[in-house]
Amino acid sequence: MQEKSRDFEYSIKLALDNAKKRISLLEDSNKKCVLEEYNEWMKDGLSKHTVLLLREDPII
């Protein structure tokens, strides 16, 4: 069970690191909007049921 917890934590860290990199590439006004969205998401709390990981090549 602890291994799954570590996988979950690693996935969250990877997603947040990726988000930081992408946000840093945005212009200031867009950067502010995205940061506000992430702040709202973080305030709501994290759980394995609410994390959405987006692929670079979406299949939808």
N, C-alpha and C positions, 0 to 999 in steps of 0.2 A: 504493500500500500504506500509505503514511504517513497518508493521509486516513482510511482505515478504522481505523487505530490511534487517531486523534484522535476519531473517532465513538465508538469503544469507551470511551475515557477520559471523554468527555462524558456518555455514557449512565450510566456508573458513578457519576460525580459527581452527576448529576441524581437517580439512584436513592437515593444516600446522603443528599443534601440533603432529599429528600422523606421519607425514613425519619426523619431528625432532627426534622423538623417534626411528623410524626405521633407520635413518641415523646414530644415535649415536651407533647403534649396528654393523655398518660396519667397516671393516678394513680401515686404513687411505687412501690408494689409491682409493678404491671404494667410500669412503665417499667424497673425493674431487670431483670425477666425478659426483656423484649425486648432490652435492651442486652446481656445475657449471650449471647443467641442470635446477635446481630450480631457480638459479639466472637469467638465460636466460628467463625462463618462467615469472618470476616476472617483468623483464624489459619490456616485451611485454605488460604488464598490465593484470589486472584481469577483467573478466566479467563473468556473469552467463552462457554465451554461450561457454566459452572456458575451464571451469573447468571440469576435468575428475576425478571422484571418483572411485577407484578400490575396488572391494569387495574381501574379503579373500577367498570366494568360487565362483570364476567367473563362469558364466553360459555359457560362450562362448566356 
